[in-house]
Amino acid sequence: MMVSRQTHLKIATVLWGIVGFGLLMAGLIFLFGNRTMSILPGEPSGIGVTEGISFVIALMLGLIKGQFVIKKVGRKNRARIESLPEPSGFHMTFSAKSWILVLGMILLGRLIRFAGAPAFIVGAIYVAVGVALLIGSTVYLEEKSPKESSH
């Protein structure tokens, strides 16, 4: 199926957003499971210190990675999309190298879980990557600067 550059940008935004949100939610489940965040009189908090600290660290790492690494990757991919012929195949939204990287990350996530990593580690990794992808997905929504438009 052939699509426009604008459609490529929308596909990239949606894919990064959905995957980021899914990883964030999975990470929260690994970290907090069935626990609640409320404290009722006479009941201990449902959240342990390890999970809370893991979440805060993961959130900070995700924000930093999203802002300074993933946005940079997204901008490079956006520039690549903007240089594609009009129209082009929808599979060209991401390069072959990007698809291989995605496959590698999926396999790494499976390997970490298969190796028996504690839930708070798996959860922290998923939260950090999810937040980074959500932040990175915003580059596909940015307006072109006047400098970029003149090319």
Contacts in CASP RR format, 6 or more apart in sequence:
PFRMAT RR
TARGET T0000
AUTHOR 0000-0000-0000
METHOD contacts of the structure
MODEL  1
MMVSRQTHLKIATVLWGIVGFGLLMAGLIFLFGNRTMSILPGEPSGIGVT
EGISFVIALMLGLIKGQFVIKKVGRKNRARIESLPEPSGFHMTFSAKSWI
LVLGMILLGRLIRFAGAPAFIVGAIYVAVGVALLIGSTVYLEEKSPKESS
H
1 89 0 8 1.000
1 90 0 8 1.000
2 87 0 8 1.000
2 88 0 8 1.000
2 89 0 8 1.000
2 90 0 8 1.000
3 11 0 8 1.000
3 87 0 8 1.000
3 88 0 8 1.000
3 89 0 8 1.000
3 90 0 8 1.000
4 86 0 8 1.000
4 87 0 8 1.000
5 81 0 8 1.000
5 82 0 8 1.000
5 84 0 8 1.000
5 86 0 8 1.000
5 88 0 8 1.000
7 90 0 8 1.000
8 81 0 8 1.000
8 84 0 8 1.000
8 88 0 8 1.000
8 90 0 8 1.000
8 92 0 8 1.000
8 93 0 8 1.000
9 78 0 8 1.000
9 81 0 8 1.000
9 140 0 8 1.000
9 141 0 8 1.000
10 140 0 8 1.000
11 90 0 8 1.000
11 93 0 8 1.000
12 74 0 8 1.000
12 77 0 8 1.000
12 78 0 8 1.000
12 81 0 8 1.000
12 93 0 8 1.000
12 94 0 8 1.000
12 137 0 8 1.000
12 140 0 8 1.000
13 137 0 8 1.000
13 140 0 8 1.000
13 141 0 8 1.000
15 93 0 8 1.000
16 133 0 8 1.000
16 134 0 8 1.000
16 136 0 8 1.000
16 137 0 8 1.000
16 140 0 8 1.000
17 133 0 8 1.000
17 134 0 8 1.000
17 137 0 8 1.000
19 130 0 8 1.000
19 133 0 8 1.000
20 129 0 8 1.000
20 130 0 8 1.000
20 131 0 8 1.000
20 133 0 8 1.000
20 134 0 8 1.000
20 137 0 8 1.000
21 130 0 8 1.000
21 134 0 8 1.000
22 130 0 8 1.000
23 126 0 8 1.000
23 127 0 8 1.000
23 129 0 8 1.000
23 130 0 8 1.000
23 133 0 8 1.000
24 126 0 8 1.000
24 127 0 8 1.000
24 130 0 8 1.000
24 131 0 8 1.000
24 134 0 8 1.000
26 123 0 8 1.000
26 126 0 8 1.000
27 122 0 8 1.000
27 123 0 8 1.000
27 124 0 8 1.000
27 125 0 8 1.000
27 126 0 8 1.000
27 127 0 8 1.000
28 55 0 8 1.000
28 123 0 8 1.000
28 127 0 8 1.000
29 123 0 8 1.000
30 119 0 8 1.000
30 120 0 8 1.000
30 122 0 8 1.000
30 123 0 8 1.000
30 126 0 8 1.000
31 51 0 8 1.000
31 52 0 8 1.000
31 54 0 8 1.000
31 55 0 8 1.000
31 119 0 8 1.000
31 120 0 8 1.000
31 123 0 8 1.000
31 124 0 8 1.000
31 127 0 8 1.000
32 47 0 8 1.000
32 51 0 8 1.000
32 55 0 8 1.000
33 119 0 8 1.000
35 46 0 8 1.000
35 47 0 8 1.000
35 48 0 8 1.000
35 51 0 8 1.000
36 46 0 8 1.000
37 45 0 8 1.000
37 46 0 8 1.000
37 47 0 8 1.000
39 45 0 8 1.000
39 46 0 8 1.000
50 120 0 8 1.000
51 120 0 8 1.000
54 120 0 8 1.000
54 121 0 8 1.000
54 123 0 8 1.000
54 124 0 8 1.000
55 124 0 8 1.000
55 127 0 8 1.000
57 124 0 8 1.000
58 123 0 8 1.000
58 124 0 8 1.000
58 125 0 8 1.000
58 127 0 8 1.000
58 128 0 8 1.000
58 131 0 8 1.000
59 127 0 8 1.000
59 128 0 8 1.000
59 131 0 8 1.000
61 128 0 8 1.000
61 132 0 8 1.000
62 127 0 8 1.000
62 128 0 8 1.000
62 129 0 8 1.000
62 130 0 8 1.000
62 131 0 8 1.000
62 132 0 8 1.000
62 135 0 8 1.000
63 131 0 8 1.000
63 132 0 8 1.000
63 135 0 8 1.000
65 128 0 8 1.000
65 129 0 8 1.000
65 132 0 8 1.000
66 131 0 8 1.000
66 132 0 8 1.000
66 133 0 8 1.000
66 135 0 8 1.000
66 136 0 8 1.000
67 135 0 8 1.000
69 132 0 8 1.000
70 132 0 8 1.000
70 133 0 8 1.000
70 135 0 8 1.000
70 136 0 8 1.000
71 135 0 8 1.000
71 136 0 8 1.000
71 138 0 8 1.000
71 139 0 8 1.000
73 136 0 8 1.000
74 136 0 8 1.000
74 139 0 8 1.000
74 140 0 8 1.000
75 139 0 8 1.000
77 94 0 8 1.000
77 95 0 8 1.000
77 98 0 8 1.000
78 139 0 8 1.000
78 140 0 8 1.000
78 142 0 8 1.000
80 95 0 8 1.000
81 92 0 8 1.000
81 93 0 8 1.000
82 148 0 8 1.000
84 92 0 8 1.000
94 102 0 8 1.000
105 129 0 8 1.000
109 122 0 8 1.000
109 125 0 8 1.000
112 121 0 8 1.000
112 122 0 8 1.000
112 125 0 8 1.000
113 122 0 8 1.000
END
